[in-house]
Amino acid sequence: MHNTKRISPKYKKALIAIFAIFLVFDISFSFVQYYHQSFDGDVVENVAPANYIKPILNDPIGLNVLIKGDSGVNPNRFFSLWTYKTYFEKVPISLQNFLSPIDSIYASAALFKIFVQIGLIFLLSLFITKTPKFWKLNFLLSALLVSLFFQTNVYSIYLGIIDSSITYVFYYAFPFMLLMLYLVPFVFNKDIQNKKILNTTLRVLAIPFAFVVCLSGPLNPGAAIIISLLALLRIVLKNIKSQQNNQAINSKKLFIAIRNIPSHYWNYFMPLIILSLYSLYIGTFNSMWVSEEIPIKERYFNIHKGVFNIMTQKLGYPLLVVSIIINSILIKYKYKSEKGTKILYNFNWLLLFILFYALLLPLGGYRPYRPYILRYDTIIPITICLVFMFGVSTMYLIQSVQKPFKIAYYFYILFIIFIYTNADRNIQLNSEKERKAITLIAQSKDRIVKIPKDYKVLSWHNINSPQESEDKAKLLLSWNIIKEKKLFYNSNQ
């Protein structure tokens, strides 16, 4: 784990092989964990889809909301919904060439979850190492470090990134991965400026991709606006600092600083800002949970309860935060350099993002199932920022720490790795009851099938009457799990 320039080629190749094996094992283990997770109760209405969902599919960019003021359910989530519906219409059927119909639906969900996990790990490692070369030692080490925080067991309801609910993966983690992908050019912005063909291509793609990013879920618009404004503010401050005079900041100096913002910043951030504002606007016409709304003042008051809940219930989140603080102190007072100073400077901007994002969340509305506003799913952008901060600071210190503290710091990192790995070591068979119930329905010769109590099938709760299973039965039929329409319900005993 020394600076890669000091490692002999022989040991470097060995470390690359070891890190690659561990990373493949970790990802494979995550896939098995996802494979055994049950379906949530929102799958049917999104994939079938329900009547109140169909207007979104018929109005991709929400023009009816804009022109007619029509209210609907989640009008600014078209691309996530379309991807969700299309994926579960096609992938399970394709997998049935190799798997049974029942196995195919669980494998499909697991494949999408692992796809998003790999995507986020890759993008985080790309941002940390500034290289897309995933076969390099630093990239692999970075990927291993950030992979620790993709938890499915003990810490998942406080430090969750890939939700156990496949619906939430499509609406939260997946869209944020798209936003991160949109921001990739700015990791290499100097290269883009020097490559006119690439720059032109990205300009052409920016607006359509911005539509996808901004109309894919509830988290992206607010996060995108904050990121864009902070990026523009950062370059403005840099331009002001570069002006060759000692005068105080005035309107002329500010105007020159804004005018000197590189064109590619405007090309990418303005579509993101405008379309995010549009997405937030049409999102205000969301008819879901309107009757459950509470005053904004009360929502803001509940934020501190959410923070307290996340930071005190399990070790996962506080350990991440404390590790970042320790790394920052070491960089500032023990291993300061030009690169270390830049890392800490970037941390200040990330902390600003975290603050503003948290303050925007209450404006997104209230949900009775997350009364404290801040929950593992709504704070995915914050979690990703913290994981990045941990990864980039740890990578810097691994390469910078000197004797006699080197061994101590390595053991400290190994201790953190052990804590998170140990917490996520089990495979929970959450889908076992659902699988048994679906098998019972598939094998039964009855047109109405009674399944055991608490054996939930594509539902959040027990199904009390056969009529409640109408849409669920249609979805099972479309997946070839049943050969004819069968209704089902849960026994009361």
PATOR-603869 format. One record per residue (C-alpha): chain; x, y, z; residue number from 1; residue in one letter. Coordinates in steps of 0.1 Angstrom, whole numbers, plus 2048, in hexadecimal, padded with zeros to 3 digits. Example, Ala and Ser with C-alpha at 12.3 -4.5 7.8 and 13.67 -1.06 7.14 Angstrom:
2
PT  c   px   py   pz    k  r
PT  A  87B  7D3  84E    1  a
PT  A  889  7F5  847    2  s
//
This chain:
493
PT  c   px   py   pz    k  r
PT  A  800  800  800    1  m
PT  A  81E  817  7FB    2  h
PT  A  81F  831  7E0    3  n
PT  A  81D  81D  7C0    4  t
PT  A  83E  82D  7B3    5  k
PT  A  851  81C  7D0    6  r
PT  A  843  7F9  7CA    7  i
PT  A  857  7E1  7B5    8  s
PT  A  844  7D4  796    9  p
PT  A  843  7B1  7A4   10  k
PT  A  832  7BC  7C5   11  y
PT  A  81C  7D5  7B2   12  k
PT  A  80E  7B9  79C   13  k
PT  A  808  7A3  7BA   14  a
PT  A  7F5  7C0  7CC   15  l
PT  A  7E0  7C6  7AD   16  i
PT  A  7D7  7A2  7AB   17  a
PT  A  7CE  7A1  7D0   18  i
PT  A  7B9  7C1  7CF   19  f
PT  A  7A7  7B5  7B0   20  a
PT  A  79F  793  7C0   21  i
PT  A  792  7A4  7DF   22  f
PT  A  77D  7BD  7CB   23  l
PT  A  76E  7A2  7B5   24  v
PT  A  766  78D  7D4   25  f
PT  A  756  7AB  7E5   26  d
PT  A  740  7B3  7C7   27  i
PT  A  737  78E  7C2   28  s
PT  A  72D  78B  7E7   29  f
PT  A  718  7AB  7E3   30  s
PT  A  706  79B  7C5   31  f
PT  A  6FD  77C  7DA   32  v
PT  A  6F0  792  7F6   33  q
PT  A  6DB  7A6  7DD   34  y
PT  A  6CE  785  7CD   35  y
PT  A  6BF  77B  7EE   36  h
PT  A  6AD  79C  7F4   37  q
PT  A  687  79C  7F0   38  s
PT  A  673  7B4  7DA   39  f
PT  A  663  7D3  7E8   40  d
PT  A  63E  7DD  7E6   41  g
PT  A  644  7F7  7CB   42  d
PT  A  650  7E0  7B0   43  v
PT  A  62E  7D8  7A1   44  v
PT  A  621  7FB  79E   45  e
PT  A  642  806  78D   46  n
PT  A  647  7E8  775   47  v
PT  A  623  7DE  76E   48  a
PT  A  61D  7FD  770   49  p
PT  A  600  80B  785   50  a
PT  A  5E7  823  774   51  n
PT  A  5F4  841  787   52  y
PT  A  618  83A  77B   53  i
PT  A  60F  838  756   54  k
PT  A  60C  85E  751   55  p
PT  A  631  862  75A   56  i
PT  A  63A  849  73E   57  l
PT  A  625  85C  725   58  n
PT  A  634  87E  72F   59  d
PT  A  65A  879  732   60  p
PT  A  663  89E  739   61  i
PT  A  644  8A8  74C   62  g
PT  A  635  8BF  732   63  l
PT  A  611  8B9  73F   64  n
PT  A  61C  8C4  761   65  v
PT  A  62C  8E3  752   66  l
PT  A  610  8ED  73A   67  i
PT  A  5F1  8E0  74C   68  k
PT  A  5FC  8DF  770   69  g
PT  A  5F2  8BA  772   70  d
PT  A  5FB  8A9  793   71  s
PT  A  609  886  793   72  g
PT  A  61F  86E  7A5   73  v
PT  A  644  876  7A2   74  n
PT  A  642  889  781   75  p
PT  A  668  88F  780   76  n
PT  A  673  86B  780   77  r
PT  A  66C  85F  75D   78  f
PT  A  68F  852  754   79  f
PT  A  692  83D  774   80  s
PT  A  66F  830  770   81  l
PT  A  674  828  74B   82  w
PT  A  695  816  753   83  t
PT  A  685  803  76F   84  y
PT  A  667  7F8  75B   85  k
PT  A  67B  7EF  73C   86  t
PT  A  695  7DC  750   87  y
PT  A  67D  7C5  762   88  f
PT  A  669  7BF  742   89  e
PT  A  687  7B3  72F   90  k
PT  A  6A3  7A6  746   91  v
PT  A  691  78B  759   92  p
PT  A  684  77D  739   93  i
PT  A  6A7  77D  72A   94  s
PT  A  6B5  76C  749   95  l
PT  A  69B  750  746   96  q
PT  A  6B1  741  72B   97  n
PT  A  6C8  737  747   98  f
PT  A  6B3  739  767   99  l
PT  A  691  72F  773  100  s
PT  A  677  74B  771  101  p
PT  A  677  750  797  102  i
PT  A  69D  751  799  103  d
PT  A  69E  769  77B  104  s
PT  A  68C  785  78D  105  i
PT  A  6A3  784  7AC  106  y
PT  A  6C1  782  795  107  a
PT  A  6B5  7A0  781  108  s
PT  A  6B1  7B5  7A1  109  a
PT  A  6D4  7AA  7AD  110  a
PT  A  6E4  7B2  78C  111  l
PT  A  6D6  7D5  78B  112  f
PT  A  6E1  7DC  7AF  113  k
PT  A  704  7CF  7A8  114  i
PT  A  706  7E3  788  115  f
PT  A  6FE  803  79C  116  v
PT  A  717  7F9  7B7  117  q
PT  A  733  7F3  79E  118  i
PT  A  72A  813  78D  119  g
PT  A  72C  827  7AD  120  l
PT  A  74D  816  7B8  121  i
PT  A  75C  81D  796  122  f
PT  A  752  842  796  123  l
PT  A  75D  848  7BA  124  l
PT  A  77F  838  7B2  125  s
PT  A  781  84C  792  126  l
PT  A  77B  86C  7A6  127  f
PT  A  794  862  7C0  128  i
PT  A  7B1  857  7AA  129  t
PT  A  7AA  86D  78B  130  k
PT  A  7AF  84F  775  131  t
PT  A  797  837  763  132  p
PT  A  7B1  81C  762  133  k
PT  A  7A0  803  779  134  f
PT  A  7BC  7EA  776  135  w
PT  A  7D5  801  787  136  k
PT  A  7DF  7FC  7AC  137  l
PT  A  7D2  81D  7B9  138  n
PT  A  7B1  819  7A8  139  f
PT  A  7AC  7F6  7B6  140  l
PT  A  7B6  801  7D9  141  l
PT  A  79E  81E  7D7  142  s
PT  A  782  807  7CB  143  a
PT  A  788  7F0  7E8  144  l
PT  A  786  80C  801  145  l
PT  A  766  81B  7F4  146  v
PT  A  756  7F9  7F0  147  s
PT  A  756  7F5  816  148  l
PT  A  738  80D  818  149  f
PT  A  720  7F9  802  150  f
PT  A  710  7E8  81F  151  q
PT  A  6F2  7D1  81E  152  t
PT  A  6EF  7C5  842  153  n
PT  A  6F5  7D5  863  154  v
PT  A  6FD  7F8  857  155  y
PT  A  6E6  7F9  838  156  s
PT  A  6C9  80C  847  157  i
PT  A  6E0  828  852  158  y
PT  A  6FD  826  839  159  l
PT  A  6EA  818  81C  160  g
PT  A  6F3  820  7F8  161  i
PT  A  6E5  802  7E5  162  i
PT  A  6C2  7FE  7F4  163  d
PT  A  6B3  7DC  7FB  164  s
PT  A  695  7E9  7E9  165  s
PT  A  69B  7E7  7C3  166  i
PT  A  682  803  7BE  167  t
PT  A  698  81A  7D3  168  y
PT  A  6B7  810  7C0  169  v
PT  A  6A7  81C  7A0  170  f
PT  A  69B  83D  7AF  171  y
PT  A  6B9  846  7C6  172  y
PT  A  6DB  835  7C1  173  a
PT  A  6D7  830  79B  174  f
PT  A  6CE  854  793  175  p
PT  A  6EA  861  7A9  176  f
PT  A  702  84B  796  177  m
PT  A  6F6  85C  776  178  l
PT  A  6FD  87E  786  179  l
PT  A  720  873  78F  180  m
PT  A  725  866  76C  181  l
PT  A  71A  888  75F  182  y
PT  A  735  899  774  183  l
PT  A  751  883  767  184  v
PT  A  75D  89C  74D  185  p
PT  A  766  8B4  769  186  f
PT  A  77D  89B  779  187  v
PT  A  791  89F  759  188  f
PT  A  787  8C2  74F  189  n
PT  A  7AA  8CC  745  190  k
PT  A  7AC  8AF  72D  191  d
PT  A  78A  8B8  71E  192  i
PT  A  795  8DC  718  193  q
PT  A  7B2  8CF  704  194  n
PT  A  79D  8B7  6EF  195  k
PT  A  785  8CA  6DA  196  k
PT  A  775  8AC  6CA  197  i
PT  A  76D  89C  6EB  198  l
PT  A  762  8BE  6F9  199  n
PT  A  74A  8C3  6DC  200  t
PT  A  73B  8A0  6E0  201  t
PT  A  735  8A5  705  202  l
PT  A  724  8C6  6FE  203  r
PT  A  70C  8B5  6E6  204  v
PT  A  705  89A  700  205  l
PT  A  703  8B0  71E  206  a
PT  A  6DF  8BC  719  207  i
PT  A  6CE  89A  712  208  p
PT  A  6E2  88A  72E  209  f
PT  A  6D8  8A6  745  210  a
PT  A  6B4  89E  73E  211  f
PT  A  6BA  87A  749  212  v
PT  A  6CD  885  768  213  v
PT  A  6B3  89E  773  214  c
PT  A  694  88A  76C  215  l
PT  A  69F  86A  77C  216  s
PT  A  697  86E  7A1  217  g
PT  A  692  884  7C0  218  p
PT  A  6B6  888  7CA  219  l
PT  A  6C7  894  7AA  220  n
PT  A  6B7  8B6  7A4  221  p
PT  A  6C1  8C5  7C5  222  g
PT  A  6E3  8B5  7C5  223  a
PT  A  6EA  8C0  7A2  224  a
PT  A  6E1  8E4  7A8  225  i
PT  A  6F8  8E6  7C7  226  i
PT  A  715  8D5  7B5  227  i
PT  A  711  8EC  797  228  s
PT  A  70F  90C  7AB  229  l
PT  A  72D  902  7C1  230  l
PT  A  741  8F9  7A3  231  a
PT  A  73A  91B  793  232  l
PT  A  740  92D  7B4  233  l
PT  A  762  91B  7B7  234  r
PT  A  76E  926  795  235  i
PT  A  761  94A  79B  236  v
PT  A  776  94C  7BC  237  l
PT  A  794  93D  7A9  238  k
PT  A  790  958  78E  239  n
PT  A  78D  974  7A7  240  i
PT  A  7AC  968  7B9  241  k
PT  A  7BF  967  798  242  s
PT  A  7B8  98B  78F  243  q
PT  A  7D8  99F  793  244  q
PT  A  7CE  9BA  7AC  245  n
PT  A  7C9  9BD  7D1  246  n
PT  A  7A8  9CF  7CF  247  q
PT  A  78A  9C3  7E3  248  a
PT  A  770  9AF  7D1  249  i
PT  A  759  9C6  7BD  250  n
PT  A  73F  9C2  7A2  251  s
PT  A  758  9C7  786  252  k
PT  A  770  9AC  795  253  k
PT  A  752  995  79A  254  l
PT  A  746  99A  776  255  f
PT  A  768  993  768  256  i
PT  A  76B  973  77D  257  a
PT  A  749  967  771  258  i
PT  A  751  970  74D  259  r
PT  A  771  95C  74F  260  n
PT  A  75F  93C  759  261  i
PT  A  76B  922  73F  262  p
PT  A  750  91B  725  263  s
PT  A  74E  8F6  72D  264  h
PT  A  742  8FE  750  265  y
PT  A  724  910  742  266  w
PT  A  71F  8F5  728  267  n
PT  A  71B  8DA  742  268  y
PT  A  70E  8EB  761  269  f
PT  A  6F3  902  752  270  m
PT  A  6DF  8E5  743  271  p
PT  A  6E2  8D3  764  272  l
PT  A  6D6  8F2  778  273  i
PT  A  6B9  8FB  760  274  i
PT  A  6AC  8D8  75D  275  l
PT  A  6B0  8D1  783  276  s
PT  A  69B  8F0  78A  277  l
PT  A  681  8E4  771  278  y
PT  A  682  8C1  781  279  s
PT  A  67D  8D1  7A4  280  l
PT  A  660  8E6  797  281  y
PT  A  64C  8C9  787  282  i
PT  A  655  8B5  7A6  283  g
PT  A  640  8CD  7BB  284  t
PT  A  621  8BE  7A8  285  f
PT  A  627  89C  7B8  286  n
PT  A  605  890  7C5  287  s
PT  A  614  875  7DA  288  m
PT  A  614  879  800  289  w
PT  A  603  89C  7FD  290  v
PT  A  5EB  893  81A  291  s
PT  A  609  88A  830  292  e
PT  A  61C  8AB  82C  293  e
PT  A  628  8BD  84B  294  i
PT  A  634  8E1  84E  295  p
PT  A  656  8EA  840  296  i
PT  A  661  8F7  862  297  k
PT  A  65A  8D6  872  298  e
PT  A  66D  8C4  857  299  r
PT  A  68C  8D9  85D  300  y
PT  A  688  8D3  882  301  f
PT  A  689  8AD  87C  302  n
PT  A  6AB  8AF  86A  303  i
PT  A  6BF  8AD  88A  304  h
PT  A  6AB  88E  894  305  k
PT  A  6B5  87E  873  306  g
PT  A  6DA  886  879  307  v
PT  A  6D8  879  89C  308  f
PT  A  6C8  859  891  309  n
PT  A  6E1  852  875  310  i
PT  A  6FF  85A  88C  311  m
PT  A  6F5  848  8AB  312  t
PT  A  6E3  827  8A1  313  q
PT  A  700  814  891  314  k
PT  A  725  818  88E  315  l
PT  A  726  81A  868  316  g
PT  A  71F  83F  862  317  y
PT  A  731  84E  880  318  p
PT  A  750  839  879  319  l
PT  A  751  846  855  320  l
PT  A  74F  86A  862  321  v
PT  A  769  866  87D  322  v
PT  A  781  855  864  323  s
PT  A  77E  873  84D  324  i
PT  A  785  88B  86B  325  i
PT  A  7A3  876  875  326  i
PT  A  7B1  876  852  327  n
PT  A  7AB  89B  84E  328  s
PT  A  7BE  8A2  86E  329  i
PT  A  7DB  88C  863  330  l
PT  A  7DD  89E  842  331  i
PT  A  7DB  8C1  851  332  k
PT  A  7F3  8BD  86D  333  y
PT  A  809  89F  865  334  k
PT  A  80B  899  83F  335  y
PT  A  803  8BA  82F  336  k
PT  A  80E  8C0  80B  337  s
PT  A  801  8D2  7EC  338  e
PT  A  7EC  8B3  7E4  339  k
PT  A  7E0  8B0  808  340  g
PT  A  7D6  8D5  80A  341  t
PT  A  7C2  8D0  7EA  342  k
PT  A  7B0  8B2  7F9  343  i
PT  A  7A6  8C6  818  344  l
PT  A  79C  8E4  802  345  y
PT  A  785  8CD  7EE  346  n
PT  A  777  8BF  80E  347  f
PT  A  76B  8E2  817  348  n
PT  A  757  8E3  7F7  349  w
PT  A  749  8C0  7FD  350  l
PT  A  73E  8CB  820  351  l
PT  A  72C  8E9  811  352  l
PT  A  71A  8D1  7F9  353  f
PT  A  710  8BA  816  354  i
PT  A  703  8D8  82A  355  l
PT  A  6EF  8E7  80E  356  f
PT  A  6E2  8C5  803  357  y
PT  A  6D6  8BD  826  358  a
PT  A  6C5  8DF  829  359  l
PT  A  6B3  8DA  807  360  l
PT  A  6A5  8B8  810  361  l
PT  A  687  8C3  825  362  p
PT  A  67B  8D7  807  363  l
PT  A  676  8B6  7F5  364  g
PT  A  658  8AD  809  365  g
PT  A  64F  896  825  366  y
PT  A  64B  871  826  367  r
PT  A  63C  85F  844  368  p
PT  A  654  842  840  369  y
PT  A  672  85A  845  370  r
PT  A  665  873  85F  371  p
PT  A  688  881  866  372  y
PT  A  68E  88B  841  373  i
PT  A  6B2  87F  842  374  l
PT  A  6B4  85A  83C  375  r
PT  A  6CD  843  82C  376  y
PT  A  6BB  846  80A  377  d
PT  A  6B6  86B  809  378  t
PT  A  6DA  872  814  379  i
PT  A  6EB  85C  7F9  380  i
PT  A  6FC  87B  7EA  381  p
PT  A  70A  883  80D  382  i
PT  A  715  85F  812  383  t
PT  A  727  85E  7F0  384  i
PT  A  739  87F  7F9  385  c
PT  A  745  871  81A  386  l
PT  A  750  850  80A  387  v
PT  A  764  865  7F1  388  f
PT  A  773  879  80D  389  m
PT  A  77D  85A  81F  390  f
PT  A  78B  84A  800  391  g
PT  A  7A0  867  7F3  392  v
PT  A  7AE  870  815  393  s
PT  A  7B6  84C  81D  394  t
PT  A  7C7  847  7FB  395  m
PT  A  7DC  866  801  396  y
PT  A  7E7  85C  824  397  l
PT  A  7EF  838  819  398  i
PT  A  808  847  801  399  q
PT  A  814  862  818  400  s
PT  A  817  854  83B  401  v
PT  A  83B  84E  846  402  q
PT  A  84B  839  861  403  k
PT  A  846  833  87E  404  p
PT  A  820  83A  878  405  f
PT  A  81D  827  858  406  k
PT  A  816  805  867  407  i
PT  A  7FE  815  880  408  a
PT  A  7EA  826  865  409  y
PT  A  7E8  807  850  410  y
PT  A  7DB  7F3  86E  411  f
PT  A  7C2  80F  874  412  y
PT  A  7B5  80C  850  413  i
PT  A  7B4  7E6  853  414  l
PT  A  79F  7EA  873  415  f
PT  A  786  800  860  416  i
PT  A  785  7E6  844  417  i
PT  A  77E  7CB  85E  418  f
PT  A  762  7DE  86F  419  i
PT  A  74F  7E4  84E  420  y
PT  A  756  7C2  83F  421  t
PT  A  74C  7B0  85F  422  n
PT  A  72B  7C3  861  423  a
PT  A  723  7B8  83E  424  d
PT  A  72E  794  83F  425  r
PT  A  70C  783  83F  426  n
PT  A  6F5  779  824  427  i
PT  A  6D1  77F  82F  428  q
PT  A  6B7  769  81E  429  l
PT  A  69D  785  81E  430  n
PT  A  68C  777  7FF  431  s
PT  A  687  754  80C  432  e
PT  A  663  758  816  433  k
PT  A  65A  76B  7F6  434  e
PT  A  66A  751  7E1  435  r
PT  A  657  735  7F2  436  k
PT  A  636  748  7EE  437  a
PT  A  63D  74E  7C9  438  i
PT  A  646  72A  7C4  439  t
PT  A  626  720  7D6  440  l
PT  A  611  736  7BF  441  i
PT  A  623  729  7A0  442  a
PT  A  61E  705  7A9  443  q
PT  A  5FB  707  7B5  444  s
PT  A  5DE  6FB  79F  445  k
PT  A  5C6  713  7AF  446  d
PT  A  5BC  734  7A0  447  r
PT  A  5BC  745  7C2  448  i
PT  A  5D9  73B  7D8  449  v
PT  A  5DC  73F  7FD  450  k
PT  A  600  746  809  451  i
PT  A  60D  746  82D  452  p
PT  A  60A  764  843  453  k
PT  A  626  77D  840  454  d
PT  A  633  76E  820  455  y
PT  A  633  78E  80D  456  k
PT  A  633  78D  7E7  457  v
PT  A  63D  7AD  7D5  458  l
PT  A  62D  7BF  7F1  459  s
PT  A  635  7D4  810  460  w
PT  A  619  7C2  824  461  h
PT  A  603  7A4  825  462  n
PT  A  5E9  7A1  809  463  i
PT  A  5C7  79E  819  464  n
PT  A  5B2  795  7FB  465  s
PT  A  5B8  785  7D9  466  p
PT  A  5AD  7A6  7C7  467  q
PT  A  5CB  7B7  7D6  468  e
PT  A  5E2  7A0  7C3  469  s
PT  A  5D4  7A8  7A1  470  e
PT  A  5F1  7BD  794  471  d
PT  A  60B  7A7  7A5  472  k
PT  A  5FD  788  794  473  a
PT  A  5FF  79A  772  474  k
PT  A  624  7A2  778  475  l
PT  A  62B  77D  782  476  l
PT  A  619  773  762  477  l
PT  A  62F  78B  74D  478  s
PT  A  64E  77C  75D  479  w
PT  A  643  758  753  480  n
PT  A  642  74E  778  481  i
PT  A  61E  744  775  482  i
PT  A  60E  737  755  483  k
PT  A  5EB  744  75B  484  e
PT  A  5DD  760  771  485  k
PT  A  5DC  756  796  486  k
PT  A  5D1  76C  7B2  487  l
PT  A  5DF  767  7D5  488  f
PT  A  5DC  774  7F9  489  y
PT  A  5EB  76F  81B  490  n
PT  A  5DC  758  835  491  s
PT  A  5D2  768  856  492  n
PT  A  5E1  74C  86A  493  q
//
